[in-house]
Amino acid sequence: MAFTHCGVVLLGLLGVLSHGNASGLLELSLGKFRNVLLNQTNPVEAVIRNIASNVTVIIFQVHAQQSDVVISFDKNPSVNSSGTGVDKGLVSILRPQQTICTWYLQSLDASQVLSTAISIPYMEKDPIPGGCNLEFDLEVDPNIYLDYTLVDIHIKFAPANLGYTRGANPPSCDSGTGQSSRWRLHYDVYQYFLPENDLSEMVLMNHIRKMSEVQSIKANGFKMLTLTTDDKTNVYFSSLPGQGVIYNVIVWDPLWNTSAAYIPVHTYACSFADLVANCSSLRDYRVFRDDVVFWVTFSSVALMIPVLFVGCPRILNILASGVVGSYTVILAIACYIYTSLAYITLDLLRRILNDYFNRAYTNVPFQTNDFIILSVWAMLALSGVTVQLRRERSEVPFPPHPYLTWKRERERRSTNVLDPSHHIPPLRERIHNKLLHIKDFFQKEQPAGERTPLLL
């Protein structure tokens, strides 16, 4: 089988071998990152030596910002032994007594492509990411597949399998659903935000290292949710065009308390090449996926402030105009500078306009720009409220709300006998008189007195 041996050739130009070598050899160490310059023509072989006997699985992965690379077990890549993309990896199942591993890789871009590569070892009790793949081409597929639109981001991955010793047969993926099968595994989905307004390759290379290994993912990533056997291995997130985000999944075996990480995948939810949706341009709970629950909760929260200030319409008007008016300035700033505050309204509009946005987990970074713009918003709102309070202090009092007006009028009529309205008949009597008038309208006209016959 293709996954039972290791092989990765880096078909590209290494920075350390760029002085005229037609091909080169890249020595890798387990758990160590190496930045590599790749191109389409010059092949390079990557090798790991002296692999310890307690290592049973090695996951090799390579990452580039926007140019696809092809990684393969063989020098001549095939569909079932290779992967193509900007974030790709392969699982190598080691044979007994095996101490050396090699792989092959090819850049699809004619120009030099900066990438970073790492090989991560796992032991016999560690779960194997993608070990029960039934959907994708690789027999064991540790990759996360990502698609994005202007509205949401969709990630999906193959289920994992239990770990096993070198030379043994892999556990069956469909032998049962008990605690002795792969159905006991849990999947923690993590999210990590890149620095705002920074689309450079080196920034991605440095930060994707924080989302590649289990302990580093837990230390730096934000856990969005946990999937169990009852859940499908696909998740939706809110799309943040122009903001770099890295996703990864940790599969956890609760029986042996061991974990393994999938291949991290990144996106900016925009294109570096297309003119449309180009990148150079300017906590969630599952219960809220139900539209009825979401909109009832939203309406209740939205009406909370008006209800609290129903007896003080003047204060309510001033607060509303100060806070909402200053927020329009924030939306104007968001057209030119990235800020997460704009998603207060954008996510609401997406929920209204898109029928499937309820499945997306919405989480946005709160970074330096957001703190500055939040301070501007608070300053504008406070200034607006203060100015209005000072200006309205000498003005005519704000009209009372309709209920108070009606209540005062009712008391006045009941006590003031000089008011003509005090002598108005009761409502029941007035309705009775109206009905009598309607009855008279349908009656025939009666003769008015005696008539004399016409005399000839």
C-alpha positions, 0 to 999 in steps of 0.5 A: 500500500502507498502509505506503508513507506515514506517518500517525499522529494522536494521538486523545487529549489532549496535556498541552501542549494541555490548555487547551481545545483540541479538537484539537492538533498534536504536533511530533516529532523523530527519535529523541526521546521525547515523553510524551503524555496521551491520552484517547478524544475529542480527536484530535491529529496528530503530525508529523515534518518535514525528514526527511533523504534518507538515511533510508528507513524510520521506525518509529513506536511508542507505549507505555502501561502498561495502557490500549490505544491504536490507532495508524494510518496513516489518520484512519479506522483499518482492520485492515490499517493500524493496531494496538491495544495497550499497546506498538504500532508502525508501519513507514513506508517513505518515498517518494522526495523525502518529507520529512514524515511524519504518523501517527494514534493513538487512546486507547480509555480515556475517562480520561487515559492517559499514554503515550510516543512515539518515531520511530526512523529507519533507512537503506537497509542496515538490516534492516526488522523485520517486513518478511516478515510472513505471520501478522499483519494489517499488511503490515510488522509490527515488533510483538512479540506477548506472552501470559502465564500463571502459568507462562510468557511467550510472545513471537512476532514476524514475520521481518524483511526486508533493507533497500533504497533509497527507491522500490525494490521490497522484496527477495523474502521467498521467493526463496531461502535463501542469503546474498543473502536475508533468511535470513541475518538473526539475531535477538537476544532481550533482556530488561530488568527494571524496579525491584522493587515499582514499578508506576508509569507514569512508571517504565515510561515512563522505562525503556522508553526504554532498550529502544527503540533498538539501542545502548541495548538492547545497553547496558541489556538482557540478551541471552537467546538468538540465533535463526537461520534454523533457529529459529521466531520465538517464545520462552518465558520463565519468568513472574514475577508482579508483576515488570515485564519488558521484551522486545525483539528486535534483527535483525542483518544479518551481511553489512552489519553493520547492525541494527534494533530491533523494538517493545519490549513489557512485562508484569507477568505479572498484571492491574491490573483482575482480582481474580484474579492482580492486580498490588497483591497481595503463564541458560539453556541449550537442552540443559536443555530436554530433560527427561532431561538436566535431571533427570539433571543435577539429581539428580546435583547434588542427590546431590553433597553427600550423597555427599561427606559420606557418611562424616560423617553428623553434619555432613551432618545439621547442614548440611542442617537449617541451610540448608534450615530457614533457606530455609523462612523465606525462602519465608515472607518471599516471601509478603509481599515480592518476592524472586527467591530464592523461584524456587529452588523455584518454578521446580522445582515448575513444571518438575514440574507443567507439561509445557511449562515446559521450553521457557521461559527462566528468568531473574529479577532480582537486586536490592536486596530479594534482597541483603538477604534473601540476607544474612538467609538466610546469617545464619540458616543460619550461626547454625543450624549454629553452635548445633547444633555447640555443642549436639552437642559434649557429646552422644553421638556420632552413630551411624555409617552402616550400611556402617561398622556392617556392616563392623565386625560382619563383622570382629568375627565373623571374629576373635572365637571366643567369639562364638556367631555365629562358629560359625554354618555358612557360608551355602551349608551353611545354604541346603542344610539348608533345602532338605533340610527343604523336601524332607522336607515333601513326602515321604509318611510311612513305616510305623513297624514291623510291623502285626498283622492284625485277628483275628476 
